[in-house]
Amino acid sequence: MISDSPVPAVVPPGRMARNPQPVLGLPRGFELRPWRPDDADALLAAGQDPAIRRWNLLHVDSTEAARRRIERMHRRRQAEESAIWAIARTGGEAIGLIGWGDLDLRGGSAEIVYWVLPPARGNGVMVEAVRRLSQWALDDLGLHRLRLCHSVANPASCRVAVKAGYSLEGTMRSALLHADGWHDQHLHALVQGDI
Ligand SMILES: CC(C)(COP(=O)(O)OP(=O)(O)OC[C@H]1O[C@@H](n2cnc3c(N)ncnc32)[C@H](O)[C@@H]1OP(=O)(O)O)[C@@H](O)C(=O)NCCC(=O)NCCS
């Protein structure tokens, strides 16, 4: 803890953890809500999907491992290290994941992560989810700068970024090690005042 910094924390510690994780409504009958233990099968299905394994580096190979991951999501949110939501039909099962990793409340930044299960792809729900969660992070949590990074070989994720309002700032060379080697990544960002 830096107590004598001349720069105050952008978001004071505790602001996220002391409030319950909100449910955020989306258009067309979807919502973002906390992951529940009974979502373990959706997380296991994600762990079997080649695109999610490839691009999100997700490895979940049993229901028990999925349950442990869901518990860890809640522990990490309480520690203000990350904040992860399920994308679901209102009152229904999880069809995707979205949230903030690399969360730096003091510095006011975070990186968005997401995936949607194959049957739910192709209808624009992720663009709506990214817009809604970004609005929450800027307006309600009070972050200043949101990052969205994806491999240059993942054009669908690039379209989601641009359609959700994240400007392309450049290409980070050899930024992430995937199963087939190092990938360059696009860096997109959304900053307070952009929307
Ligand atoms: C990336 C992902 C979240 C996008 O969700 P989606 O439901 O497939 O997205 P949509 O179908 O709404 O498409 C979004 C845009 O991408 C475009 N798109 C989709 N697949 C594409 C592809 N293979 N190549 C180029 N563009 C593509 C769509 O045409 C659409 O653009 P448009 O509205 O201008 O036509 C989803 O495909 C996914 O979970 N993929 C696997 C994991 C992943 O890539 N995670 C992100 C890691 S950074």
The ligand as a MOL file (V3000), in Angstrom:
LIG
                    3D

  0  0  0     0  0            999 V3000
M  V30 BEGIN CTAB
M  V30 COUNTS 48 50 0 0 0
M  V30 BEGIN ATOM
M  V30 1 C -15.5110 -13.5610 -30.2510 0
M  V30 2 C -16.9470 -13.9040 -29.8750 0
M  V30 3 C -17.2240 -13.5070 -28.4410 0
M  V30 4 C -17.8710 -13.0770 -30.7820 0
M  V30 5 O -19.1940 -13.4000 -30.4990 0
M  V30 6 P -20.1680 -13.7690 -31.6920 0
M  V30 7 O -21.5190 -14.0330 -31.1390 0
M  V30 8 O -19.5360 -14.8480 -32.4940 0
M  V30 9 O -20.1710 -12.4050 -32.4500 0
M  V30 10 P -21.1920 -11.9440 -33.5720 0
M  V30 11 O -21.6900 -13.1120 -34.3550 0
M  V30 12 O -22.1880 -11.0620 -32.9300 0
M  V30 13 O -20.2580 -11.1630 -34.5520 0
M  V30 14 C -19.6180 -10.0090 -34.2000 0
M  V30 15 C -18.9820 -9.4910 -35.4700 0
M  V30 16 O -17.8810 -10.3250 -35.8280 0
M  V30 17 C -18.0250 -10.7680 -37.1560 0
M  V30 18 N -17.4470 -12.0940 -37.2430 0
M  V30 19 C -17.8720 -13.2210 -36.6260 0
M  V30 20 N -17.0630 -14.2450 -36.9350 0
M  V30 21 C -16.1210 -13.7360 -37.7810 0
M  V30 22 C -14.9990 -14.2920 -38.4470 0
M  V30 23 N -14.6590 -15.5840 -38.2820 0
M  V30 24 N -14.2650 -13.4860 -39.2360 0
M  V30 25 C -14.5650 -12.1800 -39.3710 0
M  V30 26 N -15.6070 -11.5880 -38.7290 0
M  V30 27 C -16.3720 -12.3700 -37.9650 0
M  V30 28 C -19.5190 -10.7570 -37.4100 0
M  V30 29 O -19.7990 -10.6770 -38.7920 0
M  V30 30 C -19.9290 -9.5070 -36.6590 0
M  V30 31 O -19.6160 -8.3430 -37.3720 0
M  V30 32 P -20.7610 -7.5450 -38.1780 0
M  V30 33 O -21.8570 -7.2910 -37.1840 0
M  V30 34 O -20.0590 -6.3340 -38.6240 0
M  V30 35 O -21.2090 -8.4530 -39.2670 0
M  V30 36 C -17.2630 -15.4110 -30.0610 0
M  V30 37 O -17.0950 -15.7400 -31.4250 0
M  V30 38 C -16.4030 -16.3120 -29.2070 0
M  V30 39 O -16.6800 -16.5210 -28.0270 0
M  V30 40 N -15.3520 -16.8740 -29.8130 0
M  V30 41 C -14.4670 -17.8270 -29.1440 0
M  V30 42 C -13.6550 -17.2290 -28.0050 0
M  V30 43 C -13.0620 -15.8930 -28.3250 0
M  V30 44 O -12.6580 -15.5950 -29.4350 0
M  V30 45 N -12.9580 -15.0700 -27.2670 0
M  V30 46 C -12.3730 -13.7460 -27.3560 0
M  V30 47 C -10.9210 -13.8000 -27.0020 0
M  V30 48 S -10.1870 -12.1730 -27.2070 0
M  V30 END ATOM
M  V30 BEGIN BOND
M  V30 1 1 1 2
M  V30 2 1 2 3
M  V30 3 1 2 4
M  V30 4 1 2 36
M  V30 5 1 4 5
M  V30 6 1 5 6
M  V30 7 2 6 7
M  V30 8 1 6 8
M  V30 9 1 6 9
M  V30 10 1 9 10
M  V30 11 2 10 11
M  V30 12 1 10 12
M  V30 13 1 10 13
M  V30 14 1 13 14
M  V30 15 1 14 15
M  V30 16 1 15 16
M  V30 17 1 15 30
M  V30 18 1 16 17
M  V30 19 1 17 18
M  V30 20 1 17 28
M  V30 21 1 18 19
M  V30 22 1 18 27
M  V30 23 2 19 20
M  V30 24 1 20 21
M  V30 25 1 21 22
M  V30 26 2 21 27
M  V30 27 1 22 23
M  V30 28 2 22 24
M  V30 29 1 24 25
M  V30 30 2 25 26
M  V30 31 1 26 27
M  V30 32 1 28 29
M  V30 33 1 28 30
M  V30 34 1 30 31
M  V30 35 1 31 32
M  V30 36 2 32 33
M  V30 37 1 32 34
M  V30 38 1 32 35
M  V30 39 1 36 37
M  V30 40 1 36 38
M  V30 41 2 38 39
M  V30 42 1 38 40
M  V30 43 1 40 41
M  V30 44 1 41 42
M  V30 45 1 42 43
M  V30 46 2 43 44
M  V30 47 1 43 45
M  V30 48 1 45 46
M  V30 49 1 46 47
M  V30 50 1 47 48
M  V30 END BOND
M  V30 END CTAB
M  END
